[in-house]
Amino acid sequence: MKTSERARTRNRSMRTALRSALKAVRGEKDKSEATKRLSEATVILDKAAASGLIHKRNADRNKSRLSLFIQKLG
């Protein structure tokens, strides 16, 4: 297997996990449950930024927007 194919499959699975984590936070209606999901998503976002899958500022922007979303939950 070529290195690029291995990287492609790894990136694809990481990106899928990342998107699922973001959707899980946005789909919550309960503030405490959304906060738990945010901490999980934060770890995934930081790992994705560290590995170069997404840019660090992209990860920071997503974390900021998700925390604003949670603050607006009642």
N, CA, C and O atoms as a CHARMM CRD file, in Angstrom:
* protein
*
  296
    1    1 MET  N      0.84600  -1.18200   0.00000 PROA 1      0.00000
    2    1 MET  CA     0.00000   0.00000   0.00000 PROA 1      0.00000
    3    1 MET  C      0.89000   1.24400   0.00000 PROA 1      0.00000
    4    1 MET  O      1.86000   1.33500   0.75200 PROA 1      0.00000
    5    2 LYS  N      0.54200   2.17600  -0.84300 PROA 2      0.00000
    6    2 LYS  CA     1.31700   3.40700  -0.91900 PROA 2      0.00000
    7    2 LYS  C      1.08000   4.27300   0.31000 PROA 2      0.00000
    8    2 LYS  O      0.04100   4.19000   0.96600 PROA 2      0.00000
    9    3 THR  N      2.05500   5.08800   0.59600 PROA 3      0.00000
   10    3 THR  CA     1.95300   5.98600   1.75000 PROA 3      0.00000
   11    3 THR  C      0.77800   6.94100   1.59800 PROA 3      0.00000
   12    3 THR  O      0.07200   7.23100   2.56400 PROA 3      0.00000
   13    4 SER  N      0.57800   7.42500   0.38500 PROA 4      0.00000
   14    4 SER  CA    -0.51100   8.38000   0.16600 PROA 4      0.00000
   15    4 SER  C     -1.87500   7.72000   0.37900 PROA 4      0.00000
   16    4 SER  O     -2.81200   8.36900   0.84600 PROA 4      0.00000
   17    5 GLU  N     -1.98800   6.44200   0.04100 PROA 5      0.00000
   18    5 GLU  CA    -3.25100   5.74000   0.26300 PROA 5      0.00000
   19    5 GLU  C     -3.51200   5.56000   1.75100 PROA 5      0.00000
   20    5 GLU  O     -4.64400   5.70700   2.21200 PROA 5      0.00000
   21    6 ARG  N     -2.45900   5.24000   2.49900 PROA 6      0.00000
   22    6 ARG  CA    -2.61100   5.11000   3.94900 PROA 6      0.00000
   23    6 ARG  C     -3.02100   6.43800   4.56900 PROA 6      0.00000
   24    6 ARG  O     -3.90800   6.48800   5.42200 PROA 6      0.00000
   25    7 ALA  N     -2.37300   7.50800   4.13600 PROA 7      0.00000
   26    7 ALA  CA    -2.70400   8.83800   4.66300 PROA 7      0.00000
   27    7 ALA  C     -4.13500   9.20700   4.30100 PROA 7      0.00000
   28    7 ALA  O     -4.85100   9.79800   5.10900 PROA 7      0.00000
   29    8 ARG  N     -4.55600   8.85800   3.07800 PROA 8      0.00000
   30    8 ARG  CA    -5.90000   9.18400   2.64000 PROA 8      0.00000
   31    8 ARG  C     -6.94000   8.47700   3.50900 PROA 8      0.00000
   32    8 ARG  O     -7.92300   9.09200   3.92400 PROA 8      0.00000
   33    9 THR  N     -6.73200   7.20800   3.78200 PROA 9      0.00000
   34    9 THR  CA    -7.70600   6.48100   4.60700 PROA 9      0.00000
   35    9 THR  C     -7.70700   6.99200   6.04400 PROA 9      0.00000
   36    9 THR  O     -8.76200   7.08800   6.67100 PROA 9      0.00000
   37   10 ARG  N     -6.52500   7.32000   6.56400 PROA 10     0.00000
   38   10 ARG  CA    -6.44700   7.85600   7.92100 PROA 10     0.00000
   39   10 ARG  C     -7.13400   9.22000   7.99000 PROA 10     0.00000
   40   10 ARG  O     -7.89800   9.48700   8.91700 PROA 10     0.00000
   41   11 ASN  N     -6.85900  10.08100   7.00800 PROA 11     0.00000
   42   11 ASN  CA    -7.47600  11.41200   6.99700 PROA 11     0.00000
   43   11 ASN  C     -8.98300  11.31700   6.85200 PROA 11     0.00000
   44   11 ASN  O     -9.72200  12.08000   7.47400 PROA 11     0.00000
   45   12 ARG  N     -9.44000  10.37900   6.02800 PROA 12     0.00000
   46   12 ARG  CA   -10.87000  10.23400   5.81400 PROA 12     0.00000
   47   12 ARG  C    -11.57200   9.82300   7.11200 PROA 12     0.00000
   48   12 ARG  O    -12.62700  10.36100   7.44700 PROA 12     0.00000
   49   13 SER  N    -10.98800   8.87800   7.83300 PROA 13     0.00000
   50   13 SER  CA   -11.61900   8.44500   9.08000 PROA 13     0.00000
   51   13 SER  C    -11.57800   9.54900  10.13300 PROA 13     0.00000
   52   13 SER  O    -12.53600   9.72800  10.88600 PROA 13     0.00000
   53   14 MET  N    -10.47500  10.28700  10.18800 PROA 14     0.00000
   54   14 MET  CA   -10.38300  11.40000  11.14400 PROA 14     0.00000
   55   14 MET  C    -11.38800  12.48900  10.80800 PROA 14     0.00000
   56   14 MET  O    -12.02000  13.05500  11.70000 PROA 14     0.00000
   57   15 ARG  N    -11.53600  12.78300   9.51100 PROA 15     0.00000
   58   15 ARG  CA   -12.47400  13.82500   9.10300 PROA 15     0.00000
   59   15 ARG  C    -13.91700  13.40600   9.40600 PROA 15     0.00000
   60   15 ARG  O    -14.73500  14.23200   9.81000 PROA 15     0.00000
   61   16 THR  N    -14.22200  12.12800   9.20800 PROA 16     0.00000
   62   16 THR  CA   -15.55400  11.62300   9.51600 PROA 16     0.00000
   63   16 THR  C    -15.84400  11.73200  11.00700 PROA 16     0.00000
   64   16 THR  O    -16.92800  12.15800  11.40400 PROA 16     0.00000
   65   17 ALA  N    -14.87900  11.34900  11.82500 PROA 17     0.00000
   66   17 ALA  CA   -15.05100  11.44900  13.28100 PROA 17     0.00000
   67   17 ALA  C    -15.22300  12.90900  13.69800 PROA 17     0.00000
   68   17 ALA  O    -16.02100  13.22000  14.58100 PROA 17     0.00000
   69   18 LEU  N    -14.47800  13.78700  13.06200 PROA 18     0.00000
   70   18 LEU  CA   -14.55800  15.21300  13.37500 PROA 18     0.00000
   71   18 LEU  C    -15.94400  15.75800  13.05500 PROA 18     0.00000
   72   18 LEU  O    -16.55400  16.43500  13.88200 PROA 18     0.00000
   73   19 ARG  N    -16.43700  15.46600  11.86600 PROA 19     0.00000
   74   19 ARG  CA   -17.75700  15.96500  11.47400 PROA 19     0.00000
   75   19 ARG  C    -18.85600  15.39200  12.36300 PROA 19     0.00000
   76   19 ARG  O    -19.80100  16.09500  12.72200 PROA 19     0.00000
   77   20 SER  N    -18.73200  14.11800  12.71600 PROA 20     0.00000
   78   20 SER  CA   -19.72700  13.49600  13.59200 PROA 20     0.00000
   79   20 SER  C    -19.73200  14.15200  14.96900 PROA 20     0.00000
   80   20 SER  O    -20.79100  14.35800  15.56200 PROA 20     0.00000
   81   21 ALA  N    -18.55300  14.47500  15.46900 PROA 21     0.00000
   82   21 ALA  CA   -18.46400  15.11700  16.78100 PROA 21     0.00000
   83   21 ALA  C    -19.09600  16.51000  16.75200 PROA 21     0.00000
   84   21 ALA  O    -19.77900  16.90300  17.69800 PROA 21     0.00000
   85   22 LEU  N    -18.86900  17.24900  15.67400 PROA 22     0.00000
   86   22 LEU  CA   -19.45300  18.58400  15.55600 PROA 22     0.00000
   87   22 LEU  C    -20.97500  18.50800  15.47200 PROA 22     0.00000
   88   22 LEU  O    -21.68200  19.30500  16.08900 PROA 22     0.00000
   89   23 LYS  N    -21.47100  17.54000  14.70100 PROA 23     0.00000
   90   23 LYS  CA   -22.91800  17.37600  14.58500 PROA 23     0.00000
   91   23 LYS  C    -23.53200  16.93700  15.90400 PROA 23     0.00000
   92   23 LYS  O    -24.66100  17.31500  16.22000 PROA 23     0.00000
   93   24 ALA  N    -22.79900  16.14100  16.67800 PROA 24     0.00000
   94   24 ALA  CA   -23.31300  15.68100  17.96600 PROA 24     0.00000
   95   24 ALA  C    -23.51200  16.84800  18.91300 PROA 24     0.00000
   96   24 ALA  O    -24.48600  16.87900  19.66500 PROA 24     0.00000
   97   25 VAL  N    -22.60000  17.80700  18.88400 PROA 25     0.00000
   98   25 VAL  CA   -22.73800  18.98800  19.75300 PROA 25     0.00000
   99   25 VAL  C    -23.91900  19.82300  19.29900 PROA 25     0.00000
  100   25 VAL  O    -24.73200  20.24900  20.11900 PROA 25     0.00000
  101   26 ARG  N    -24.02000  20.06200  18.00100 PROA 26     0.00000
  102   26 ARG  CA   -25.10300  20.90600  17.49200 PROA 26     0.00000
  103   26 ARG  C    -26.47000  20.26800  17.64900 PROA 26     0.00000
  104   26 ARG  O    -27.48000  20.96900  17.70500 PROA 26     0.00000
  105   27 GLY  N    -26.51400  18.94200  17.72000 PROA 27     0.00000
  106   27 GLY  CA   -27.79200  18.24400  17.82500 PROA 27     0.00000
  107   27 GLY  C    -28.34400  18.16200  19.22900 PROA 27     0.00000
  108   27 GLY  O    -29.49200  17.75900  19.41700 PROA 27     0.00000
  109   28 GLU  N    -27.55900  18.53100  20.21400 PROA 28     0.00000
  110   28 GLU  CA   -28.01700  18.43500  21.60500 PROA 28     0.00000
  111   28 GLU  C    -28.95400  19.58200  21.96200 PROA 28     0.00000
  112   28 GLU  O    -28.78000  20.72200  21.53100 PROA 28     0.00000
  113   29 LYS  N    -29.94500  19.23500  22.76100 PROA 29     0.00000
  114   29 LYS  CA   -30.88600  20.24500  23.25800 PROA 29     0.00000
  115   29 LYS  C    -30.61500  20.56600  24.72700 PROA 29     0.00000
  116   29 LYS  O    -31.00400  21.62400  25.22000 PROA 29     0.00000
  117   30 ASP  N    -29.94600  19.64400  25.42100 PROA 30     0.00000
  118   30 ASP  CA   -29.65100  19.80600  26.84000 PROA 30     0.00000
  119   30 ASP  C    -28.26900  20.43300  26.98900 PROA 30     0.00000
  120   30 ASP  O    -27.30600  19.98100  26.36900 PROA 30     0.00000
  121   31 LYS  N    -28.17500  21.46900  27.80800 PROA 31     0.00000
  122   31 LYS  CA   -26.92800  22.21100  27.94900 PROA 31     0.00000
  123   31 LYS  C    -25.81300  21.37100  28.57100 PROA 31     0.00000
  124   31 LYS  O    -24.66700  21.44800  28.12700 PROA 31     0.00000
  125   32 SER  N    -26.12700  20.57500  29.58200 PROA 32     0.00000
  126   32 SER  CA   -25.08900  19.78000  30.23900 PROA 32     0.00000
  127   32 SER  C    -24.56300  18.68400  29.31500 PROA 32     0.00000
  128   32 SER  O    -23.36400  18.40600  29.29300 PROA 32     0.00000
  129   33 GLU  N    -25.46000  18.06700  28.55700 PROA 33     0.00000
  130   33 GLU  CA   -25.04200  17.03000  27.61300 PROA 33     0.00000
  131   33 GLU  C    -24.23100  17.64900  26.47300 PROA 33     0.00000
  132   33 GLU  O    -23.26300  17.04800  26.00600 PROA 33     0.00000
  133   34 ALA  N    -24.61100  18.82600  26.03100 PROA 34     0.00000
  134   34 ALA  CA   -23.87400  19.50000  24.97200 PROA 34     0.00000
  135   34 ALA  C    -22.47300  19.88000  25.44100 PROA 34     0.00000
  136   34 ALA  O    -21.52800  19.85800  24.65200 PROA 34     0.00000
  137   35 THR  N    -22.33500  20.22500  26.70200 PROA 35     0.00000
  138   35 THR  CA   -21.02500  20.55900  27.25800 PROA 35     0.00000
  139   35 THR  C    -20.10700  19.34300  27.25900 PROA 35     0.00000
  140   35 THR  O    -18.91800  19.46000  26.96500 PROA 35     0.00000
  141   36 LYS  N    -20.65700  18.17500  27.58700 PROA 36     0.00000
  142   36 LYS  CA   -19.87000  16.93800  27.53200 PROA 36     0.00000
  143   36 LYS  C    -19.40800  16.66600  26.11000 PROA 36     0.00000
  144   36 LYS  O    -18.24800  16.33300  25.86700 PROA 36     0.00000
  145   37 ARG  N    -20.33500  16.81600  25.18100 PROA 37     0.00000
  146   37 ARG  CA   -20.00000  16.56700  23.77100 PROA 37     0.00000
  147   37 ARG  C    -18.97700  17.58500  23.26800 PROA 37     0.00000
  148   37 ARG  O    -18.14500  17.25900  22.42100 PROA 37     0.00000
  149   38 LEU  N    -19.03300  18.80900  23.78300 PROA 38     0.00000
  150   38 LEU  CA   -18.06600  19.82600  23.37800 PROA 38     0.00000
  151   38 LEU  C    -16.66000  19.44200  23.80100 PROA 38     0.00000
  152   38 LEU  O    -15.71200  19.64300  23.04200 PROA 38     0.00000
  153   39 SER  N    -16.50800  18.89700  24.99300 PROA 39     0.00000
  154   39 SER  CA   -15.17400  18.50000  25.44100 PROA 39     0.00000
  155   39 SER  C    -14.62000  17.38100  24.56200 PROA 39     0.00000
  156   39 SER  O    -13.42400  17.35700  24.27600 PROA 39     0.00000
  157   40 GLU  N    -15.47600  16.45500  24.13200 PROA 40     0.00000
  158   40 GLU  CA   -15.04400  15.39700  23.22300 PROA 40     0.00000
  159   40 GLU  C    -14.66000  15.98000  21.86700 PROA 40     0.00000
  160   40 GLU  O    -13.65200  15.59200  21.27600 PROA 40     0.00000
  161   41 ALA  N    -15.47200  16.91400  21.38400 PROA 41     0.00000
  162   41 ALA  CA   -15.20300  17.51800  20.08400 PROA 41     0.00000
  163   41 ALA  C    -13.93100  18.36000  20.11600 PROA 41     0.00000
  164   41 ALA  O    -13.20900  18.43300  19.12200 PROA 41     0.00000
  165   42 THR  N    -13.65700  18.99400  21.25300 PROA 42     0.00000
  166   42 THR  CA   -12.45700  19.81200  21.39000 PROA 42     0.00000
  167   42 THR  C    -11.20200  18.96800  21.22600 PROA 42     0.00000
  168   42 THR  O    -10.25000  19.37800  20.56200 PROA 42     0.00000
  169   43 VAL  N    -11.20700  17.78300  21.83600 PROA 43     0.00000
  170   43 VAL  CA   -10.06000  16.88300  21.71200 PROA 43     0.00000
  171   43 VAL  C     -9.85500  16.48500  20.25600 PROA 43     0.00000
  172   43 VAL  O     -8.72800  16.48600  19.76100 PROA 43     0.00000
  173   44 ILE  N    -10.93700  16.14800  19.57500 PROA 44     0.00000
  174   44 ILE  CA   -10.84100  15.73100  18.17600 PROA 44     0.00000
  175   44 ILE  C    -10.37000  16.88500  17.30000 PROA 44     0.00000
  176   44 ILE  O     -9.54700  16.69300  16.40600 PROA 44     0.00000
  177   45 LEU  N    -10.89000  18.08200  17.55500 PROA 45     0.00000
  178   45 LEU  CA   -10.46700  19.25700  16.78200 PROA 45     0.00000
  179   45 LEU  C     -8.98000  19.54400  16.97600 PROA 45     0.00000
  180   45 LEU  O     -8.27200  19.84900  16.01600 PROA 45     0.00000
  181   46 ASP  N     -8.51100  19.44700  18.21600 PROA 46     0.00000
  182   46 ASP  CA    -7.09900  19.71100  18.48600 PROA 46     0.00000
  183   46 ASP  C     -6.19600  18.67100  17.82500 PROA 46     0.00000
  184   46 ASP  O     -5.13100  19.01000  17.30900 PROA 46     0.00000
  185   47 LYS  N     -6.61900  17.40800  17.84100 PROA 47     0.00000
  186   47 LYS  CA    -5.83100  16.36800  17.18500 PROA 47     0.00000
  187   47 LYS  C     -5.79700  16.57300  15.68400 PROA 47     0.00000
  188   47 LYS  O     -4.76100  16.37200  15.05000 PROA 47     0.00000
  189   48 ALA  N     -6.92600  16.97300  15.10800 PROA 48     0.00000
  190   48 ALA  CA    -6.98900  17.20800  13.67000 PROA 48     0.00000
  191   48 ALA  C     -6.09800  18.38500  13.28000 PROA 48     0.00000
  192   48 ALA  O     -5.45600  18.35900  12.23000 PROA 48     0.00000
  193   49 ALA  N     -6.05800  19.40600  14.11800 PROA 49     0.00000
  194   49 ALA  CA    -5.20500  20.55900  13.83400 PROA 49     0.00000
  195   49 ALA  C     -3.73300  20.19400  13.98700 PROA 49     0.00000
  196   49 ALA  O     -2.89600  20.64700  13.20600 PROA 49     0.00000
  197   50 ALA  N     -3.41700  19.38200  14.98000 PROA 50     0.00000
  198   50 ALA  CA    -2.03200  18.99500  15.21000 PROA 50     0.00000
  199   50 ALA  C     -1.49500  18.12000  14.08800 PROA 50     0.00000
  200   50 ALA  O     -0.31400  18.19000  13.74900 PROA 50     0.00000
  201   51 SER  N     -2.36300  17.29700  13.51600 PROA 51     0.00000
  202   51 SER  CA    -1.91900  16.40700  12.44800 PROA 51     0.00000
  203   51 SER  C     -1.93400  17.07600  11.08100 PROA 51     0.00000
  204   51 SER  O     -1.45800  16.49500  10.10600 PROA 51     0.00000
  205   52 GLY  N     -2.47700  18.29300  10.99500 PROA 52     0.00000
  206   52 GLY  CA    -2.49100  19.01000   9.73300 PROA 52     0.00000
  207   52 GLY  C     -3.72800  18.74500   8.89600 PROA 52     0.00000
  208   52 GLY  O     -3.80100  19.17500   7.74500 PROA 52     0.00000
  209   53 LEU  N     -4.69500  18.04700   9.45700 PROA 53     0.00000
  210   53 LEU  CA    -5.92900  17.77200   8.72900 PROA 53     0.00000
  211   53 LEU  C     -6.70700  19.06700   8.49000 PROA 53     0.00000
  212   53 LEU  O     -7.23500  19.29400   7.40100 PROA 53     0.00000
  213   54 ILE  N     -6.76900  19.90500   9.51300 PROA 54     0.00000
  214   54 ILE  CA    -7.36800  21.23100   9.39300 PROA 54     0.00000
  215   54 ILE  C     -6.38200  22.24200   9.97800 PROA 54     0.00000
  216   54 ILE  O     -5.45300  21.87800  10.69900 PROA 54     0.00000
  217   55 HSD  N     -6.59900  23.49300   9.66100 PROA 55     0.00000
  218   55 HSD  CA    -5.72700  24.55000  10.17100 PROA 55     0.00000
  219   55 HSD  C     -6.06300  24.82600  11.63400 PROA 55     0.00000
  220   55 HSD  O     -7.20000  24.62700  12.06100 PROA 55     0.00000
  221   56 LYS  N     -5.08500  25.27700  12.39000 PROA 56     0.00000
  222   56 LYS  CA    -5.28800  25.55100  13.82000 PROA 56     0.00000
  223   56 LYS  C     -6.36000  26.61100  14.03400 PROA 56     0.00000
  224   56 LYS  O     -7.16900  26.50000  14.95600 PROA 56     0.00000
  225   57 ARG  N     -6.36900  27.61400  13.20800 PROA 57     0.00000
  226   57 ARG  CA    -7.39000  28.66100  13.36900 PROA 57     0.00000
  227   57 ARG  C     -8.78000  28.13700  13.03700 PROA 57     0.00000
  228   57 ARG  O     -9.76800  28.59000  13.61400 PROA 57     0.00000
  229   58 ASN  N     -8.86300  27.18800  12.11200 PROA 58     0.00000
  230   58 ASN  CA   -10.13200  26.55600  11.80000 PROA 58     0.00000
  231   58 ASN  C    -10.65000  25.81100  13.02800 PROA 58     0.00000
  232   58 ASN  O    -11.83600  25.88800  13.34700 PROA 58     0.00000
  233   59 ALA  N     -9.77200  25.09700  13.71200 PROA 59     0.00000
  234   59 ALA  CA   -10.15800  24.38400  14.92800 PROA 59     0.00000
  235   59 ALA  C    -10.60100  25.37100  16.00200 PROA 59     0.00000
  236   59 ALA  O    -11.61800  25.15400  16.66200 PROA 59     0.00000
  237   60 ASP  N     -9.85700  26.43600  16.17900 PROA 60     0.00000
  238   60 ASP  CA   -10.20100  27.44500  17.18200 PROA 60     0.00000
  239   60 ASP  C    -11.54700  28.09600  16.87000 PROA 60     0.00000
  240   60 ASP  O    -12.35100  28.33200  17.77200 PROA 60     0.00000
  241   61 ARG  N    -11.78900  28.38300  15.60000 PROA 61     0.00000
  242   61 ARG  CA   -13.04900  29.00000  15.18500 PROA 61     0.00000
  243   61 ARG  C    -14.22000  28.05900  15.46900 PROA 61     0.00000
  244   61 ARG  O    -15.26400  28.49100  15.95500 PROA 61     0.00000
  245   62 ASN  N    -14.04500  26.78800  15.16700 PROA 62     0.00000
  246   62 ASN  CA   -15.11000  25.81800  15.43400 PROA 62     0.00000
  247   62 ASN  C    -15.38800  25.69300  16.92200 PROA 62     0.00000
  248   62 ASN  O    -16.54800  25.63200  17.32900 PROA 62     0.00000
  249   63 LYS  N    -14.33800  25.65300  17.74200 PROA 63     0.00000
  250   63 LYS  CA   -14.53200  25.55900  19.18700 PROA 63     0.00000
  251   63 LYS  C    -15.26200  26.78700  19.70900 PROA 63     0.00000
  252   63 LYS  O    -16.13800  26.67600  20.56700 PROA 63     0.00000
  253   64 SER  N    -14.90500  27.94700  19.19500 PROA 64     0.00000
  254   64 SER  CA   -15.54300  29.18300  19.63400 PROA 64     0.00000
  255   64 SER  C    -17.02400  29.19700  19.26700 PROA 64     0.00000
  256   64 SER  O    -17.86900  29.56000  20.08500 PROA 64     0.00000
  257   65 ARG  N    -17.33100  28.80600  18.04900 PROA 65     0.00000
  258   65 ARG  CA   -18.72500  28.80900  17.60000 PROA 65     0.00000
  259   65 ARG  C    -19.56000  27.79200  18.36900 PROA 65     0.00000
  260   65 ARG  O    -20.72100  28.04900  18.68800 PROA 65     0.00000
  261   66 LEU  N    -18.97300  26.64500  18.66300 PROA 66     0.00000
  262   66 LEU  CA   -19.70700  25.63900  19.42100 PROA 66     0.00000
  263   66 LEU  C    -19.96400  26.10100  20.85100 PROA 66     0.00000
  264   66 LEU  O    -21.03600  25.85100  21.40200 PROA 66     0.00000
  265   67 SER  N    -18.98700  26.77400  21.45100 PROA 67     0.00000
  266   67 SER  CA   -19.19300  27.25600  22.82200 PROA 67     0.00000
  267   67 SER  C    -20.24800  28.36400  22.84600 PROA 67     0.00000
  268   67 SER  O    -21.01700  28.46000  23.80200 PROA 67     0.00000
  269   68 LEU  N    -20.29100  29.19500  21.81100 PROA 68     0.00000
  270   68 LEU  CA   -21.35600  30.20400  21.72700 PROA 68     0.00000
  271   68 LEU  C    -22.72400  29.54500  21.57300 PROA 68     0.00000
  272   68 LEU  O    -23.71200  29.99600  22.15300 PROA 68     0.00000
  273   69 PHE  N    -22.76800  28.48000  20.79100 PROA 69     0.00000
  274   69 PHE  CA   -24.00900  27.73100  20.61700 PROA 69     0.00000
  275   69 PHE  C    -24.50400  27.19000  21.96800 PROA 69     0.00000
  276   69 PHE  O    -25.69400  27.25500  22.27400 PROA 69     0.00000
  277   70 ILE  N    -23.58500  26.66300  22.75800 PROA 70     0.00000
  278   70 ILE  CA   -23.95600  26.08900  24.05700 PROA 70     0.00000
  279   70 ILE  C    -24.39900  27.18200  25.02200 PROA 70     0.00000
  280   70 ILE  O    -25.32000  26.97600  25.81300 PROA 70     0.00000
  281   71 GLN  N    -23.75500  28.32900  24.96400 PROA 71     0.00000
  282   71 GLN  CA   -24.16400  29.43400  25.84400 PROA 71     0.00000
  283   71 GLN  C    -25.57300  29.88300  25.55500 PROA 71     0.00000
  284   71 GLN  O    -26.28200  30.31300  26.46400 PROA 71     0.00000
  285   72 LYS  N    -26.00500  29.79000  24.28100 PROA 72     0.00000
  286   72 LYS  CA   -27.34100  30.21600  23.90000 PROA 72     0.00000
  287   72 LYS  C    -28.41500  29.19600  24.27800 PROA 72     0.00000
  288   72 LYS  O    -29.60100  29.52400  24.30200 PROA 72     0.00000
  289   73 LEU  N    -28.00400  27.96000  24.57400 PROA 73     0.00000
  290   73 LEU  CA   -28.98100  26.95800  24.98800 PROA 73     0.00000
  291   73 LEU  C    -29.54800  27.34900  26.34300 PROA 73     0.00000
  292   73 LEU  O    -28.83700  27.87200  27.20100 PROA 73     0.00000
  293   74 GLY  N    -30.81900  27.09300  26.52200 PROA 74     0.00000
  294   74 GLY  CA   -31.45000  27.49700  27.76300 PROA 74     0.00000
  295   74 GLY  C    -31.65200  26.42600  28.68400 PROA 74     0.00000
  296   74 GLY  O    -32.18000  26.64200  29.77500 PROA 74     0.00000
